[in-house]
Amino acid sequence: MKLKEIIAVLEEMAPLAYAEDFDNVGLLVGDADSITTGVLVCHDALETVIDEALAKKCNLVVCFHPILFSGIKKITGKNYVERAILKAIKNDIAIYAVHTALDNHSQGVNKIFCDALGLLNTKVLIPKQNFIQKLVTYTVPSNADKVRTALFEAGAGRIGNYDDCSFNSNGIGTYKGNENSNPVIGVRNEHTETEEVKIEVTFEKHLQSKILKTLFAHHIYEEVAYEIYDLKNSHQQIGLGMIGELENEMNENDFLHFVKGKMIADGIRHSAFLGKKVKKVAVLGGSGSFAIKNAISAGADAFLTADLKYHQFYEAENRLLLADIGHFESERYTKNYIVDYLRKKILNFAIILSEENTNPVKYL
């Protein structure tokens, strides 16, 4: 099958619009029109992983972390990034990265993290901002159902666990077409008044083009009146980190041993024990020091993340248990999730879980 067909499935799993602005996600190396013979899913697309892809006859590597993160001016093989890219290009192997596109997804990295710990009643820790827009349009009552249904199918009207959400109000619309107009109701050069329905729906902003094409395709007016607004509402289903609850509370020492076992961590650095029970747990896979205050504000008893610096442990402020379980460890099960997702969506095709351990951190 063509690479672009697999990309469509990957973007369904982790929409690129969900990624953070600083990130580099999507197709990093390769031709979207090329034929894919097999997919190797890994955590980091290192040179050893490209070798593994060659050995297993896979010409697409789907990685969590982007091997190309910031701009490079030369590719000479002088470092691990350039060596991996050179080998991939020489052997016609495409590389696709998901990273924060999957971090921010409601079923992505942090939900996987929560599920590994058996956390219940999970919700996003830091909801994504400036991501919702509202469409307002007007049409005659006989056309309203058609327009609404089409907009819902295009992705509008989804709020949390509810679909097909809209607000509708009745009123009178007025207009007068000029000599070049072809009004559906009324005639040229005459003032017209007609009953209309005002339809309001919200949508994720990356869908704007699709929403407008749908509106124009299903609206009966020659000139479609509409307005689009940026909303300040947080998107409660998309964002970084999650918070949930353990089925049974634990003391701090037992909790950390529990986490160590579930996440297969060789070591955990943590702040001072507070002598409190742990019930409510916040998580953020990867580097999550920026979310310490969010975890405290959310009332977490413990916050699990990675890459904490010395002084950041002070930020626990004796209000929660802060634990660095390791970057790779906090994202450990992500590649398994990607493999399972692709296998369910693409049947009878080689989708292979990489056997390479790309964690650069070792413990004595």
N, C-alpha and C positions, 0 to 999 in steps of 0.2 A: 504494500500500500504506500501511497505517497506520504512524505513527511508532513505536509500541511494537514493531512487528515488526522494524524496523531497529535499535531499541535492543537487542533480544534478541541480534542478531548482533554489535553493538558490545560488549556485555557478555560475549559468548563470546570475542571477540578480546582484551578487556581487562577482566576481572572487577573490578567496583567494589571488592570486598573486598580486592583487592591494593593499593589506593591507600594512601598514607600518611595518618595521622590529620589532619595539618594541611591536606590538600588539599581542593579543591572540584571533584569530578568528577561525571559523569553529565549528566542533562538540566538545563540551567541556565535556559533560556527555552523556553516552549512547552507544548503539550498533547499528552500521549502518545497520546491517542485521535484526534488529527487525521490527515488524509491527507497523505502526503508526495509531492510531485511530482518532486523531484530533490534530490540531495545534493551539496553543495560541501565539499570537504575542504581545510582550511588549517592553518597553523601558529598563527596568532593571529586571533581573530574581531574584527578592527578594523572601523571604519565603512566603510572602502574595500572590505573583504571582503563586508560586507552589501550594498553597492552592486553588487558583482560577482555575488552570489547572485541579486539582483533581475534583473540583466541576463540571467542565464543560466537564469532561471525555476526556481531551486532554493529551496525553502522550509525546508531543513534545512542548517545549517552545522555540520560536525563539525570541531572544532578540537583541537589538541594542548594548548596552554595555556588554562586557563579564563579567560575575560574577566572573570568574577565570581570573585574569589579570597577576599576578606574581606567581611564584612557592610557594606552601605551603607544609610543611612536615607532618602536622597532620590535621586530620579532626575530631574534637571533639565537634563541635557545640558551640565553645566559642565566635564566632562573627557572624555577619550577613551573611558573605560569606559562612562560614562552615555550618551554619544552613540551608541555602538554598540548598547547595549541598547535605547534608545528607538527607534532605526531598525528594529531587529529586531522589536520588539513592534508598532510601527505597521504593519509590512508582513507580520505573521503568519509570521515566520521563526523557527524553532526553533534553539536553539544547544545542542550537546552536546559536552562536553569529556572527554578520556581521561587526559591528563597522567600522574601517577604510577601509575595503574592499568596503563598500558602501560610505564612505566619499569620496574616490578617484574616484568613478565612475562618468561618465559624466551626468548620470541621477539620481545620488544619493543624499546624504544629502544636499549638497549645491545647487543643482539644485532645490530641493524641497523647500529650503529656498528662493531662487530667485523667484520661481513660486508663493509662498505665498505672496510675495511683488509685484508681477506683473512686475518683471524686464525683460527688453528686451535685445536682442543682447548679451546674456550671453556667457562668455568663462571662462576657468580655470584660476584661479589667480596664482597658483604655479604649473606649469606643472611637472609631474613626470620625474625624471632624471634616466639615465642608465637603461632604460627599453626596448630599441629597439635594435634588432639585424638585421643583413643583411645576407642572404644566397646568395651565388654565386655558380652556377652549370653549367655544360656543357653537351649538348646532341646533337644528330643529328637532322636536321630540321624536319624530319618526326615524331619525338617523342616530339618536343618542346611544341606543343599545349596541349598534354595530360599531360605533367609535369606541365605546368603553371596552367592549369585549376584545377588540383588536389591540387596544393599548395594554390591557391586562396580559394578553398573550405575548406582547413584546417586552414585558418585564416591568411595566408600571403597576402601581397599586399594591406593592408588597411592603407590609409593615410588620416586622417581627415574625410571629407565627401566623399572620393573617395575609391572605391574598385577596385580590379583587377589591381593594379598598379605594373608595372615591367619595367625593362630596358633590352633590348635585342640587342646583337651585334653579327655579323657573323665573323667567323674566321676559322682557320685550326687547328685541334687537331691531335696530334701524339702520338703513343704508339707502344710497341712491347710486346706481351704476351709471357710468358714462357711456358714450357711444360705442366704445370698444368692449363693453362688458357683456356677459351672457349670464344673467342672474337665473338661478334655479327657481327662485320665488320672486315674483314681481316682474317689472319690465324696465328697460333702459330709461334713464333720465327722469324717473319718477321716484319720489320718496316712498320707501316701503317699510312697513312695520310688521313684524312676525313674532310669534311665540318662539322662544329659544330656551335650551337647557344649558346652563353653565356647568361644565364638568371640570373637577379639580382632582389631579392624581399626583402622587410623588413617585420618584424613580431615582436610581443610582446614576450619577451624572455621566458615567462613561457610556450609558445607554442613550444619550440625548439624540444622536443622529438616527438611531434605529427607531426611537419613539416618534420623532418628527416625520420620518418617512412613512411610518405606519399611520400617523394622523392624516397626512395628506392623501394617502392611498384609500382611506375609508371615509373621509369626510365628503359630503355631497356639494359643498360650496365651491365656487370657482376660486374665490379668495378666502383662505382659511384664517380666521382671527384666532390668535393664540398668544399666550405670554408664558415666559419661563423665568422662574425665580430661583436664586441660590438660597438655600435654607441653612440656618445655623444649627439645626438639630443634629445631635450625635447619632451615628448609625450604630444601634445597639447590637447588631449581629456581626459587625466587622470591626476588627481592631486588634491591638497587640495585647498579649497576655490573657489569662483567664483566672477566675476565682471560683472555688467550689468548696464542698464540705466532705470530710471523711465520714464514712458510715458510723464509725465509732471514734471518739476522741482518744488521743494518746498523750503520754507524757513526752517531753521534748526528745529525750534520749531514744526512746523506743521509736518515735516518729522518724528520726534521722536514720536509724538502722533499717526501718521499713523502706524509706526512700532509697537508701543505698542498695538494697536488694532488688527493688522493683526497677530501678534505672541502671542497674549493673555499674555502679560508680565505684571506682577504686579508692576514692577519698572524698570527703565533704568538708569544706571550710565553712565555719558558721560563727555567728555572733554569740554572745554570752547567753546561757540558759536563763530564763526568767522565772522558772518554777511554775509555769502555767501549762494548762492542757492545750493541745493543738487540735482544733476542730476545723476551722476555716482556713483554707490554704490557697494562696495566690501563686501562680506559676508564670514564667515567661522564658520560653526556650531561647537559648543563645545569650547574647550580651544584654542584660536587663537592668543594669544599675539605675537607669533613668526612671524606672517604675517603682522604686522603693516607696516614695511618698504616696503613689497611687495605691499600693498594697496596704499601707498604713491607713489611708483614708477610707479604704473599702472594709476595714475592720478585720484584716487577715491576722491570724495567729502566727502564721509562718509564710515566708516568701521564698520560693525556690527559683533560682536563675543561675547565671554563670558570669565569669570574667569580672568579678568584683575586685576592686582595688582596696588597699589597706584602709584608707580613710572612709571608704564607703560603708564599711561595717559599723562605723559609729552612727550612721544615719538610721540604724534600727531604733535608736533613741529609747532603748528599753521598752519598746512598745510591741515588738514582734520578734520572732526568731528569723534571722536572715541566713540563708544557706546558699553557698556556691557549690553546685554539684558537678560542674564541668560543662564546657560548651557542647562538646560532642554528645556527652551523656544526656543532656537536657533535650537533645533533638534525635536521640538514638533511634527511635522507631519510625521516623519520618519516611525513610526510603521504603520500609515495609508497607506503609500506607499507600505510597505512590504505586508500588507494584500491584497491590491488591486492587486499587482503583482501576488501573489500566487493564488488568486481566478481566475485570468485570465488564468493561466497556469495549474492549477489543478482543474478540474471541478467536481461538485457533491461530494465535500469533505469538512469536517468541518474545516474551517479556521476562527478563532475568534480573534477579536481585544480585548485585555485586557482592562478591566475597571479600573484597579488599577492605581492610580496616584503615581508614584514612585519618583517624584521630592522631594529630601530631603530638599530643601531650601524653607523656609516659610517667608512671609512678614507680618509685623505688620501693 
